[in-house]
Each structure stands twice: as C-alpha cells, then as structure tokens.
Amino acid sequence: MDLITQGILGAAIGQVGFQRSLGRKALVYGAVIGMLPDADVLVRFSSDMCAEMLHHRGFTHSLFFAPLVAPIMGWICNNFYKRQQLPSWIGLWFWSLITHPLLDVFTVYGTQLLAPFTDHRFSLCAVPIIDPVYSVPLLLSVLIGWFIKKHISLSQTIAASMLLLTTAYLFLGVSVHEQALQFVRQQEKVPVVRAEAFTTMFSIFYRRVVVEELNQFRVGFLNMLYPQPIKWHVFKKVNVSDVMLAKREVRIFYWFADDWVLPAQENDSVLFFDMRFGTNEENLKGYWGIKVGSEKTTWKKFPPIINFAKVKMLWNTIFSSH
C-alpha cells in the first residue's frame, strides 16, 4: 500500500508488541522500519526506464528479507542503546519488515514475495493501494498509544484490536474480489480468455472489471454494493510484430503488468497500456503504459491517478442507491 500506511502499520506493530519493553521509541522505529522496504523506489533515478518495474516490490519485499536483516539491525540498535533488549529489537525489526510485503500482496500492483528464487508477482486484488478505511483506524490507535504512555496496557489493547479489525478488512476485500469475479462469470455467455476484477481508488467495493478475449479487451465498472449489469467498453488489440514483442522494455512491461496489456496504434508507434488501473471512464485504458517507436521506447502517462475533482463523484457512485 502507500508509504504512509506502511509506516502507520509499522508503528502499530511497535505499539502492540514492543512499547512495554522499548517505550515510545518502538512506535517511531516501527514506523521508519515499516517504510524501509519502499526505499527500492529510488531506482527510478536510474537511467534504465525499466528499473522501477524490475526492482520496486522486489527483494526488499521478499519474505526472505526480514529474516536476513532483522538480526543484524536488531543487534546494532541494541548495542547503540546499550541495553539488554536484543530479542525486542530483533522482534521489532522482523515484524515491521515482514508485514510490509504481506500488506502489499493484498493490492493490485504485484509483489515479488519469493525473490530472488522467482520473479512471480503475487497479487490478491483485495484492497486499493490507498484506502483510508484501512489506514485511519490504525492511525488513531497509534496516536492514542503515543499520548497515553502511562496506560500501556490500554494502548496495546486498542492497537491490537485495530490490527485485528483492519486485517479482517483485508480479507473482506478478498471475499469481495471473489464475489465480483463470480458475478462476472454469471454475466458471460461465452468463454473468454480470462477476466479480473481490479480494485479502484479508495474502495474495495467499486471494481474495474477487465475481460480479455482473443482480439480485444472489454472494460467496465462494477459496484458490489449494488451489482448491476456491466456497461462494457471494447478495445481492439492491434497486431504487434514478433520483433517489437521481443524488445526488452516490452517483455518487461508484459511481465510487470501480468500480461494485462493492450497494444494500440498511435501514428508510427505502438502504445502498450497497463489495463489493471483506472477509476472511471476517463481512464478506461489505464493510467500509464509505454510508447514504442522505431528508434526509442518511452513511458507514457495518461489522466492523473488522483483527480480530486472526481473523488466526490466516485464516492457518490459507490454509495448511492439504484
């Protein structure tokens, strides 16, 4: 999920498990440690346009990263404070690191949980990358823990309750995803190559449904609070030469997008759209893609990811009755 939410989750873990032994600094360290795996986004400053696709949510998001790093950094922190609290420091580092990729896997983006042994990108399509319904309860529990330091037991109980509640919300998202797919299957009268119900911004209920057929994609939106027949938008695939598909950037882009890629012609170039993201009819083909010409390949960005003028409209779409 977003960087701030990962920090809040790390702070909540420090609050629940380690505030009694390490004091309020457990919340601060937990927040910083919880955000550390996303330091891999710094690869975007590389001259390689594929660096972020390849390495963000890569090894720092692997399940093997926390067991390697936690003992070393826990030992360093324990020696720095010159106290016999090594198990607490190791535990804080381990749990704050390991929960980061576990949370990310519930989103659409894809997380390399088993790197470096496989580059498969795991995704449950359960919750949006930004979701206040998940983040705000955890933030409130952390603030309570920070300001009522004399009542640690109460602070820990509140934080533990919020962790349980927000974890249940993640699995609610998994359930909504499966229900959405079932709804789509019931609507389809002929077999399709595949179908997926991606999350949109801020909601687990409002889904971007993408159906792939042999020569086209269909895109529509489904509100699982009030399911209605989907209004489809059809996009034909253009034929792409094997030479272009063999280009390094194109191969990486297909891998990054889990093959949810729409090729479309634009003058003498081909645009490859990442079909997983988009919140309304203004970004039906997605937010980004790559533009491949005869001489070079470049990133192509489309309507902004967060258009605040549309947030209220999206909210009303999700929660208005039909």
Residue frames as qw, qx, qy, qz and C-alpha x, y, z in Angstrom:
[[0.000, 0.887, 0.461, 0.000, 0.00, 0.00, 0.00],
 [0.223, 0.881, -0.076, 0.410, 1.05, 3.64, 0.14],
 [0.491, 0.322, -0.530, 0.611, 4.18, 4.62, 2.08],
 [0.287, -0.432, 0.329, -0.789, 2.32, 6.44, 4.88],
 [0.875, -0.234, -0.073, -0.418, 0.07, 3.45, 5.59],
 [0.843, 0.133, -0.452, 0.260, 3.09, 1.17, 5.75],
 [0.202, 0.385, -0.493, 0.754, 4.63, 3.49, 8.34],
 [0.582, -0.363, 0.167, -0.709, 1.41, 3.52, 10.35],
 [0.945, -0.083, -0.276, -0.156, 1.29, -0.29, 10.29],
 [0.640, 0.252, -0.520, 0.506, 4.90, -0.50, 11.49],
 [0.116, -0.408, 0.399, -0.813, 4.13, 1.92, 14.32],
 [0.786, -0.280, -0.012, -0.551, 1.08, -0.10, 15.35],
 [0.900, 0.040, -0.417, 0.121, 3.20, -3.26, 15.46],
 [0.361, 0.327, -0.514, 0.706, 5.75, -1.49, 17.64],
 [0.424, -0.388, 0.211, -0.790, 2.91, -0.32, 19.87],
 [0.899, -0.194, -0.159, -0.360, 1.35, -3.77, 20.30],
 [0.944, 0.007, -0.282, 0.172, 4.45, -5.87, 20.72],
 [0.698, 0.114, -0.251, 0.661, 7.28, -3.70, 21.94],
 [0.102, -0.779, 0.005, -0.619, 6.09, -0.48, 23.61],
 [0.754, -0.650, -0.034, -0.090, 6.33, -2.05, 27.06],
 [0.856, -0.229, 0.088, 0.455, 9.98, -3.06, 26.63],
 [0.536, 0.203, 0.196, 0.796, 11.25, -0.27, 24.36],
 [0.029, -0.556, -0.279, 0.783, 8.97, 2.63, 25.27],
 [0.467, 0.755, 0.231, -0.398, 7.51, 5.10, 22.78],
 [0.050, 0.624, -0.606, -0.491, 10.54, 4.78, 20.53],
 [0.420, 0.106, 0.893, 0.122, 9.08, 1.41, 19.48],
 [0.447, 0.743, 0.450, -0.215, 6.39, 3.37, 17.63],
 [0.161, 0.861, -0.287, -0.389, 8.94, 5.65, 15.96],
 [0.191, -0.412, 0.838, 0.303, 11.26, 2.85, 14.95],
 [0.498, 0.316, 0.806, -0.045, 8.33, 0.71, 13.86],
 [0.433, 0.821, 0.202, -0.314, 7.12, 3.49, 11.55],
 [0.105, 0.771, -0.523, -0.348, 10.55, 4.02, 9.98],
 [0.308, -0.218, 0.912, 0.159, 11.25, 0.30, 9.61],
 [0.543, 0.468, 0.668, -0.198, 7.80, -0.29, 8.15],
 [0.448, 0.844, 0.010, -0.294, 8.55, 2.17, 5.35],
 [0.300, -0.630, 0.610, 0.376, 12.11, 0.98, 4.62],
 [0.613, 0.147, 0.730, 0.266, 11.30, -1.69, 2.01],
 [0.441, 0.824, 0.354, 0.022, 9.90, 1.04, -0.23],
 [0.220, -0.772, 0.345, 0.486, 13.35, 2.62, -0.42],
 [0.570, 0.059, 0.693, 0.437, 13.66, 0.47, -3.54],
 [0.392, 0.838, 0.379, -0.004, 11.72, 3.18, -5.43],
 [0.191, -0.819, 0.282, 0.462, 14.98, 5.13, -5.54],
 [0.552, -0.013, 0.679, 0.484, 15.87, 3.00, -8.57],
 [0.405, 0.805, 0.433, 0.004, 13.59, 5.32, -10.55],
 [0.023, -0.919, 0.233, 0.317, 16.56, 7.69, -10.75],
 [0.621, -0.164, 0.647, 0.412, 18.39, 5.08, -12.79],
 [0.205, 0.442, -0.444, -0.752, 18.95, 5.72, -16.47],
 [0.060, -0.098, -0.959, -0.259, 17.17, 2.43, -17.15],
 [0.470, -0.173, -0.119, -0.857, 13.48, 3.15, -17.76],
 [0.768, -0.190, -0.557, -0.252, 12.64, -0.39, -16.61],
 [0.271, 0.266, -0.722, 0.578, 14.44, -0.14, -13.27],
 [0.418, -0.151, 0.433, -0.784, 11.37, 0.66, -11.18],
 [0.851, 0.054, -0.220, -0.473, 9.28, -2.04, -12.85],
 [0.722, 0.227, -0.638, 0.141, 12.00, -4.59, -12.21],
 [0.414, 0.142, -0.662, 0.609, 13.03, -3.68, -8.68],
 [0.375, -0.265, 0.284, -0.841, 10.16, -1.95, -6.86],
 [0.848, -0.163, 0.250, -0.438, 8.48, -4.57, -4.68],
 [0.717, 0.405, -0.566, 0.030, 11.43, -6.82, -5.45],
 [0.633, 0.041, -0.683, 0.363, 13.89, -8.33, -2.96],
 [0.028, -0.189, 0.483, -0.855, 13.18, -5.78, -0.20],
 [0.674, -0.091, 0.073, -0.729, 9.60, -7.08, -0.34],
 [0.646, 0.122, -0.747, -0.096, 10.63, -10.72, -0.29],
 [0.807, -0.536, -0.103, -0.224, 9.67, -12.95, 2.64],
 [0.869, -0.038, -0.202, 0.450, 13.39, -13.71, 2.96],
 [0.246, 0.666, -0.141, 0.690, 14.40, -10.07, 3.50],
 [0.510, -0.722, 0.108, -0.454, 13.16, -9.67, 7.08],
 [0.934, -0.341, 0.015, 0.107, 14.86, -12.83, 8.48],
 [0.740, 0.286, -0.075, 0.604, 18.18, -11.68, 6.98],
 [0.142, 0.625, -0.086, 0.763, 18.04, -8.05, 8.05],
 [0.580, -0.715, -0.143, -0.363, 16.28, -8.21, 11.44],
 [0.849, -0.395, -0.144, 0.319, 19.03, -9.96, 13.47],
 [0.574, 0.209, -0.020, 0.792, 21.72, -7.62, 12.16],
 [0.057, -0.588, -0.081, -0.803, 19.80, -4.38, 12.65],
 [0.694, -0.648, -0.241, -0.201, 18.36, -5.56, 15.97],
 [0.801, -0.245, -0.166, 0.521, 21.88, -6.20, 17.25],
 [0.347, 0.353, 0.018, 0.869, 23.02, -2.75, 16.06],
 [0.336, -0.674, -0.164, -0.637, 20.10, -0.99, 17.78],
 [0.804, -0.538, -0.248, 0.047, 20.59, -2.95, 20.98],
 [0.704, -0.086, -0.120, 0.695, 24.27, -2.02, 21.14],
 [0.142, 0.532, 0.105, 0.828, 23.51, 1.61, 20.33],
 [0.492, -0.674, -0.080, -0.545, 21.19, 1.93, 23.34],
 [0.225, 0.382, -0.775, 0.450, 23.49, -0.29, 25.47],
 [0.636, -0.197, 0.414, -0.621, 20.62, -2.26, 26.96],
 [0.167, -0.089, 0.980, 0.058, 19.85, -5.97, 27.20],
 [0.584, 0.428, 0.366, -0.585, 16.84, -5.84, 24.89],
 [0.023, -0.314, 0.773, 0.550, 18.13, -7.78, 21.92],
 [0.194, 0.337, 0.916, 0.101, 15.01, -10.03, 21.49],
 [0.206, 0.764, 0.432, -0.432, 12.75, -6.96, 21.47],
 [0.090, 0.679, -0.338, -0.645, 14.84, -5.14, 18.88],
 [0.082, -0.116, 0.892, 0.428, 15.08, -8.17, 16.62],
 [0.198, 0.504, 0.832, -0.116, 11.34, -8.76, 17.00],
 [0.188, 0.774, 0.184, -0.576, 10.53, -5.12, 16.16],
 [0.076, 0.522, -0.581, -0.620, 12.67, -5.20, 13.03],
 [0.133, 0.054, 0.958, 0.250, 11.34, -8.58, 11.92],
 [0.202, 0.589, 0.762, -0.179, 7.62, -7.90, 12.33],
 [0.164, 0.773, 0.057, -0.610, 7.78, -4.35, 10.98],
 [0.055, 0.450, -0.672, -0.585, 9.60, -5.58, 7.87],
 [0.130, 0.102, 0.968, 0.190, 7.67, -8.79, 7.21],
 [0.265, 0.622, 0.646, -0.356, 4.24, -7.16, 7.44],
 [0.145, 0.599, -0.227, -0.754, 5.15, -4.66, 4.71],
 [0.195, 0.187, -0.785, -0.557, 5.14, -7.15, 1.80],
 [0.038, 0.324, 0.938, -0.118, 2.28, -9.12, 3.36],
 [0.225, 0.659, 0.372, -0.614, 0.14, -5.99, 3.23],
 [0.175, 0.515, -0.439, -0.715, 1.30, -5.11, -0.29],
 [0.048, 0.004, 0.948, 0.315, 0.26, -8.50, -1.64],
 [0.230, 0.559, 0.730, -0.320, -3.39, -7.59, -0.99],
 [0.243, 0.709, -0.034, -0.662, -3.14, -4.83, -3.63],
 [0.794, 0.577, 0.152, -0.118, -3.19, -4.98, -7.44],
 [0.151, 0.872, -0.432, -0.172, 0.39, -3.87, -8.15],
 [0.933, 0.205, -0.278, 0.095, 2.11, -7.22, -7.62],
 [0.368, -0.791, 0.464, -0.150, 4.77, -8.17, -5.05],
 [0.677, 0.388, -0.624, 0.047, 7.74, -10.49, -5.53],
 [0.726, -0.586, 0.196, -0.302, 7.26, -12.39, -2.28],
 [0.947, -0.168, 0.223, 0.157, 9.69, -15.18, -3.17],
 [0.479, 0.797, -0.288, 0.228, 12.51, -13.14, -4.72],
 [0.209, 0.618, -0.524, -0.547, 15.27, -13.95, -5.61],
 [0.410, -0.046, 0.907, 0.082, 14.11, -17.52, -6.27],
 [0.287, 0.532, 0.722, 0.338, 11.28, -16.45, -8.55],
 [0.033, -0.045, 0.045, 0.997, 10.19, -13.11, -10.02],
 [0.169, -0.537, -0.770, -0.301, 6.50, -14.02, -9.88],
 [0.112, -0.219, 0.187, -0.951, 4.39, -11.05, -8.78],
 [0.168, -0.406, -0.883, 0.167, 1.77, -12.11, -6.23],
 [0.210, -0.100, 0.025, -0.972, -1.46, -10.09, -6.00],
 [0.071, 0.354, 0.900, -0.245, -4.81, -10.73, -4.31],
 [0.095, -0.366, -0.418, -0.826, -6.62, -7.67, -5.77],
 [0.336, -0.536, -0.740, 0.227, -8.31, -7.20, -2.39],
 [0.186, -0.845, -0.279, 0.416, -7.76, -3.53, -1.44],
 [0.420, 0.879, 0.003, 0.227, -6.69, -0.32, -3.20],
 [0.635, 0.228, -0.293, 0.678, -3.14, 0.97, -2.90],
 [0.030, -0.183, 0.329, -0.926, -4.62, 3.93, -0.98],
 [0.480, -0.479, -0.668, -0.305, -7.51, 3.08, 1.34],
 [0.156, -0.478, 0.366, -0.783, -8.43, 5.34, 4.30],
 [0.836, -0.340, -0.123, -0.414, -10.80, 2.69, 5.65],
 [0.896, -0.042, -0.322, 0.303, -7.72, 0.61, 6.41],
 [0.482, 0.353, -0.293, 0.747, -5.30, 3.39, 7.33],
 [0.241, -0.625, 0.074, -0.738, -7.33, 5.71, 9.58],
 [0.827, -0.514, -0.122, -0.194, -8.22, 3.19, 12.36],
 [0.846, -0.036, -0.200, 0.492, -4.56, 2.19, 12.66],
 [0.269, 0.497, -0.127, 0.815, -3.51, 5.85, 12.75],
 [0.496, -0.664, -0.025, -0.559, -5.96, 6.60, 15.56],
 [0.910, -0.377, -0.150, 0.082, -4.65, 3.68, 17.62],
 [0.689, 0.188, -0.174, 0.678, -1.06, 4.86, 17.14],
 [0.019, -0.609, 0.073, -0.789, -1.96, 8.41, 18.21],
 [0.730, -0.600, -0.082, -0.317, -3.67, 7.04, 21.31],
 [0.913, -0.161, -0.163, 0.337, -0.59, 4.98, 22.12],
 [0.475, 0.403, -0.148, 0.768, 1.65, 8.00, 21.74],
 [0.166, -0.578, 0.089, -0.794, -0.34, 10.29, 24.02],
 [0.755, -0.527, 0.078, -0.383, -1.37, 7.90, 26.81],
 [0.525, 0.459, -0.683, 0.217, 2.04, 6.50, 27.58],
 [0.259, -0.349, 0.691, -0.578, 1.11, 5.91, 31.25],
 [0.777, 0.094, 0.441, -0.439, -1.53, 3.35, 30.24],
 [0.092, 0.434, -0.798, -0.408, 0.47, 0.98, 28.08],
 [0.277, 0.159, 0.946, -0.063, -1.88, -1.97, 28.55],
 [0.424, 0.676, 0.425, -0.427, -4.84, 0.08, 27.29],
 [0.235, 0.715, -0.398, -0.525, -2.74, 1.40, 24.41],
 [0.053, -0.271, 0.924, 0.263, -1.69, -2.09, 23.39],
 [0.368, 0.365, 0.828, -0.216, -5.24, -3.44, 23.65],
 [0.413, 0.746, 0.148, -0.502, -6.57, -0.68, 21.39],
 [0.189, 0.627, -0.611, -0.445, -3.80, -1.20, 18.84],
 [0.197, -0.072, 0.974, 0.087, -4.26, -4.98, 18.85],
 [0.438, 0.535, 0.638, -0.340, -7.98, -4.54, 18.30],
 [0.382, 0.771, -0.121, -0.495, -7.37, -2.19, 15.37],
 [0.016, 0.455, -0.826, -0.331, -4.85, -4.63, 13.86],
 [0.318, 0.194, 0.926, -0.065, -7.41, -7.43, 14.06],
 [0.419, 0.690, 0.396, -0.438, -10.13, -5.19, 12.61],
 [0.297, 0.744, -0.357, -0.481, -8.02, -3.96, 9.71],
 [0.114, -0.266, 0.929, 0.229, -6.74, -7.48, 8.97],
 [0.409, 0.417, 0.787, -0.199, -10.36, -8.65, 8.81],
 [0.381, 0.772, 0.057, -0.505, -10.99, -5.79, 6.37],
 [0.062, 0.533, -0.723, -0.435, -8.21, -7.10, 4.11],
 [0.171, 0.054, 0.978, 0.103, -9.87, -10.50, 3.96],
 [0.412, 0.637, 0.483, -0.438, -13.23, -8.83, 3.35],
 [0.277, 0.703, -0.356, -0.550, -11.56, -7.36, 0.27],
 [0.060, -0.229, 0.937, 0.258, -10.52, -10.87, -0.80],
 [0.316, 0.389, 0.839, -0.210, -14.12, -12.01, -0.40],
 [0.372, 0.739, 0.154, -0.540, -15.50, -9.04, -2.38],
 [0.118, 0.550, -0.661, -0.497, -12.99, -9.78, -5.14],
 [0.135, 0.024, 0.982, 0.127, -14.18, -13.38, -5.40],
 [0.335, 0.584, 0.638, -0.375, -17.84, -12.29, -5.36],
 [0.283, 0.720, -0.172, -0.610, -17.13, -9.80, -8.15],
 [0.057, 0.344, -0.845, -0.405, -15.49, -12.48, -10.29],
 [0.234, 0.273, 0.928, -0.099, -18.43, -14.80, -9.68],
 [0.350, 0.696, 0.324, -0.536, -20.82, -12.03, -10.77],
 [0.227, 0.621, -0.489, -0.569, -18.81, -11.52, -13.97],
 [0.083, -0.113, 0.967, 0.214, -18.78, -15.26, -14.74],
 [0.316, 0.477, 0.772, -0.278, -22.54, -15.36, -14.41],
 [0.326, 0.745, 0.052, -0.580, -22.86, -12.45, -16.86],
 [0.078, 0.500, -0.705, -0.498, -20.65, -14.06, -19.50],
 [0.857, 0.253, 0.206, -0.398, -22.47, -16.23, -22.05],
 [0.856, 0.452, -0.222, 0.116, -19.40, -17.40, -23.97],
 [0.819, -0.348, -0.032, 0.456, -15.93, -18.46, -22.76],
 [0.162, 0.964, -0.188, 0.098, -13.30, -15.73, -22.51],
 [0.619, 0.432, -0.517, 0.403, -9.52, -15.89, -22.24],
 [0.444, -0.249, -0.620, 0.597, -9.62, -14.51, -18.69],
 [0.204, -0.802, -0.256, -0.500, -11.35, -11.95, -16.51],
 [0.472, -0.120, -0.517, 0.704, -10.30, -9.93, -13.46],
 [0.243, -0.873, -0.357, -0.229, -11.97, -7.51, -11.04],
 [0.505, 0.188, -0.301, 0.787, -9.33, -4.98, -10.05],
 [0.251, -0.710, -0.453, 0.477, -9.76, -2.51, -7.20],
 [0.250, 0.770, 0.155, 0.566, -10.18, 1.17, -7.93],
 [0.224, 0.350, -0.403, 0.815, -9.01, 4.10, -5.80],
 [0.258, -0.269, 0.419, -0.828, -10.28, 4.24, -2.18],
 [0.764, -0.053, 0.194, -0.613, -12.80, 1.37, -2.33],
 [0.248, -0.173, 0.951, 0.068, -12.90, -2.43, -2.11],
 [0.510, 0.437, 0.669, -0.318, -16.45, -2.45, -3.49],
 [0.514, 0.783, -0.011, -0.350, -16.13, -0.46, -6.73],
 [0.702, -0.203, 0.592, 0.341, -14.29, -2.71, -9.17],
 [0.352, 0.641, -0.431, -0.529, -12.68, -2.21, -12.56],
 [0.832, 0.081, 0.547, -0.045, -13.58, -5.35, -14.49],
 [0.236, 0.631, -0.572, -0.468, -11.36, -6.31, -17.41],
 [0.871, 0.153, 0.457, -0.092, -12.20, -9.21, -19.71],
 [0.019, -0.553, 0.656, 0.514, -9.65, -10.41, -22.24],
 [0.857, 0.372, 0.312, -0.172, -10.77, -12.07, -25.45],
 [0.811, 0.106, 0.336, 0.468, -8.66, -13.27, -28.37],
 [0.432, 0.441, 0.266, 0.741, -8.66, -9.97, -30.27],
 [0.136, -0.683, -0.081, -0.714, -9.93, -7.43, -27.77],
 [0.197, -0.125, -0.705, 0.669, -10.34, -6.27, -24.19],
 [0.303, -0.695, -0.451, -0.470, -13.60, -5.26, -22.56],
 [0.242, 0.039, -0.518, 0.819, -13.56, -2.82, -19.64],
 [0.396, -0.637, -0.407, -0.521, -16.42, -1.96, -17.30],
 [0.028, -0.340, 0.577, -0.742, -17.13, -0.98, -13.71],
 [0.604, -0.371, -0.684, -0.174, -18.99, -2.96, -11.08],
 [0.263, -0.487, 0.401, -0.731, -20.31, -1.67, -7.75],
 [0.419, -0.072, -0.902, 0.075, -20.54, -4.69, -5.46],
 [0.154, 0.167, 0.590, -0.775, -22.77, -2.80, -3.01],
 [0.602, 0.490, 0.299, -0.555, -25.41, -2.56, -5.77],
 [0.366, -0.151, 0.778, 0.489, -24.42, -5.02, -8.53],
 [0.584, 0.630, 0.158, -0.487, -25.85, -4.14, -11.93],
 [0.838, 0.382, 0.288, 0.264, -25.19, -5.50, -15.45],
 [0.461, -0.493, 0.233, 0.700, -21.86, -4.13, -16.60],
 [0.475, 0.860, 0.043, -0.179, -21.66, -1.49, -19.32],
 [0.809, -0.124, 0.326, 0.472, -18.77, -2.62, -21.49],
 [0.225, 0.883, -0.265, -0.316, -16.21, -0.56, -23.39],
 [0.936, 0.156, 0.251, 0.191, -14.44, -2.52, -26.13],
 [0.009, -0.846, 0.443, 0.297, -10.81, -2.01, -27.19],
 [0.927, 0.369, -0.066, 0.019, -9.39, -3.93, -30.13],
 [0.642, -0.517, 0.398, 0.403, -5.85, -5.27, -29.95],
 [0.498, 0.765, -0.326, -0.245, -3.57, -4.31, -32.80],
 [0.971, 0.103, -0.040, 0.210, -1.25, -6.91, -34.29],
 [0.222, -0.884, 0.401, 0.086, 2.27, -6.46, -32.98],
 [0.707, 0.510, -0.490, 0.022, 5.29, -7.91, -34.72],
 [0.913, -0.282, -0.198, 0.219, 7.43, -10.53, -33.02],
 [0.542, 0.342, -0.199, 0.742, 10.37, -8.16, -33.33],
 [0.207, -0.608, 0.109, -0.758, 8.59, -5.50, -31.26],
 [0.828, -0.483, -0.107, -0.265, 7.35, -8.03, -28.70],
 [0.883, -0.016, -0.238, 0.404, 10.94, -9.22, -28.30],
 [0.169, 0.693, -0.234, 0.660, 12.16, -5.76, -27.27],
 [0.378, -0.031, -0.720, 0.582, 13.48, -5.78, -23.69],
 [0.195, -0.025, 0.303, -0.932, 11.19, -2.97, -22.50],
 [0.667, -0.069, -0.322, -0.668, 8.10, -4.64, -23.96],
 [0.672, -0.064, -0.736, 0.063, 8.90, -8.02, -22.45],
 [0.226, -0.037, -0.629, 0.743, 9.45, -6.44, -19.03],
 [0.369, -0.057, 0.074, -0.925, 6.25, -4.42, -19.32],
 [0.726, -0.115, -0.521, -0.434, 4.19, -7.52, -20.08],
 [0.571, -0.089, -0.729, 0.366, 5.76, -9.28, -17.08],
 [0.042, 0.029, -0.418, 0.907, 5.19, -6.25, -14.85],
 [0.515, -0.002, -0.004, -0.857, 1.51, -5.98, -15.85],
 [0.491, 0.013, 0.846, -0.209, 0.93, -9.75, -15.61],
 [0.196, 0.165, 0.798, 0.545, 0.08, -9.70, -19.34],
 [0.151, 0.780, 0.564, -0.226, -2.87, -7.32, -18.80],
 [0.204, -0.442, 0.298, 0.821, -1.55, -5.25, -21.70],
 [0.547, 0.713, 0.423, -0.113, -3.46, -3.63, -24.55],
 [0.409, -0.166, 0.405, 0.801, -1.39, -2.76, -27.64],
 [0.337, 0.827, 0.410, -0.186, -2.79, 0.15, -29.64],
 [0.584, 0.344, 0.266, 0.686, -1.53, 2.02, -32.70],
 [0.073, -0.911, -0.149, 0.378, -0.54, 5.69, -32.49],
 [0.322, 0.848, -0.331, -0.258, 0.87, 7.03, -35.76],
 [0.646, 0.484, -0.589, 0.040, 4.16, 5.21, -36.34],
 [0.011, -0.366, 0.798, -0.479, 4.37, 3.94, -32.77],
 [0.617, -0.345, -0.680, -0.197, 2.61, 1.35, -30.64],
 [0.321, -0.511, 0.411, -0.683, 1.25, 2.18, -27.20],
 [0.539, -0.143, -0.826, 0.087, 1.14, -0.61, -24.64],
 [0.423, -0.557, 0.095, -0.709, -1.41, 0.14, -21.89],
 [0.120, 0.031, -0.896, 0.427, -1.41, -1.39, -18.40],
 [0.432, -0.386, -0.528, -0.621, -5.07, -2.38, -18.16],
 [0.470, -0.317, -0.755, 0.329, -5.13, -3.05, -14.39],
 [0.195, -0.407, -0.387, 0.804, -5.62, 0.54, -13.22],
 [0.095, -0.271, -0.379, -0.880, -8.32, 3.15, -13.83],
 [0.072, 0.251, 0.704, -0.661, -11.19, 4.57, -11.79],
 [0.435, 0.606, 0.382, -0.545, -13.70, 5.89, -14.33],
 [0.712, 0.566, 0.398, 0.121, -14.49, 6.34, -17.99],
 [0.178, 0.953, -0.226, -0.089, -11.80, 8.99, -18.42],
 [0.040, -0.638, 0.767, 0.053, -9.02, 6.43, -17.96],
 [0.939, 0.086, 0.098, -0.319, -10.51, 3.29, -19.43],
 [0.818, 0.431, -0.345, 0.163, -7.19, 2.17, -20.90],
 [0.790, -0.314, -0.270, 0.453, -5.32, 2.83, -17.65],
 [0.260, -0.933, 0.013, 0.249, -3.01, 5.37, -16.12],
 [0.126, -0.752, 0.556, 0.331, 0.25, 4.52, -17.81],
 [0.932, 0.285, 0.215, 0.062, 1.98, 2.50, -20.46],
 [0.447, -0.450, 0.448, 0.630, 4.98, 2.54, -22.75],
 [0.568, 0.764, 0.011, -0.305, 5.32, 4.03, -26.22],
 [0.675, -0.216, 0.573, 0.412, 7.45, 2.01, -28.60],
 [0.482, 0.803, -0.103, -0.334, 8.70, 3.63, -31.78],
 [0.872, 0.433, -0.145, 0.176, 11.25, 2.66, -34.37],
 [0.402, 0.611, -0.428, 0.532, 14.04, 4.43, -32.52],
 [0.061, 0.249, -0.681, 0.686, 13.19, 4.52, -28.80],
 [0.469, -0.504, -0.718, -0.100, 10.82, 3.40, -26.07],
 [0.010, -0.311, 0.327, -0.892, 9.41, 5.87, -23.53],
 [0.006, 0.385, 0.799, -0.462, 6.98, 5.95, -20.61],
 [0.180, -0.384, -0.419, -0.803, 3.54, 7.29, -21.42],
 [0.018, -0.289, -0.725, 0.625, 1.31, 8.69, -18.67],
 [0.116, -0.515, -0.655, -0.540, -2.38, 9.40, -19.04],
 [0.367, -0.742, -0.142, -0.543, -5.01, 11.13, -16.83],
 [0.028, -0.536, 0.640, -0.551, -3.71, 11.70, -13.27],
 [0.372, -0.117, -0.907, 0.160, -4.01, 8.86, -10.76],
 [0.143, -0.570, -0.652, 0.480, -5.82, 11.07, -8.25],
 [0.001, 0.399, 0.301, 0.866, -8.09, 13.69, -9.75],
 [0.041, -0.233, -0.691, 0.683, -9.62, 15.24, -6.66],
 [0.410, 0.130, -0.098, -0.898, -12.36, 16.85, -8.72],
 [0.648, 0.000, -0.632, -0.425, -13.59, 13.30, -9.36],
 [0.150, 0.082, -0.882, 0.439, -13.29, 11.96, -5.80],
 [0.418, 0.144, 0.454, -0.774, -16.74, 13.17, -4.75],
 [0.694, 0.266, -0.317, -0.589, -18.28, 11.77, -7.94],
 [0.490, 0.195, -0.850, 0.022, -16.61, 8.40, -7.31],
 [0.084, -0.008, 0.772, -0.630, -17.83, 8.39, -3.70],
 [0.579, 0.215, 0.199, -0.761, -21.39, 9.04, -4.83],
 [0.648, 0.281, -0.588, -0.394, -21.13, 6.34, -7.46],
 [0.311, 0.137, -0.909, 0.241, -20.08, 3.77, -4.87],
 [0.012, -0.179, -0.780, 0.600, -22.57, 4.59, -2.15],
 [0.471, 0.131, -0.013, -0.872, -25.63, 5.90, -3.96],
 [0.554, 0.170, 0.787, -0.211, -28.56, 3.52, -4.21],
 [0.142, 0.121, -0.668, -0.720, -30.03, 2.35, -7.52]]
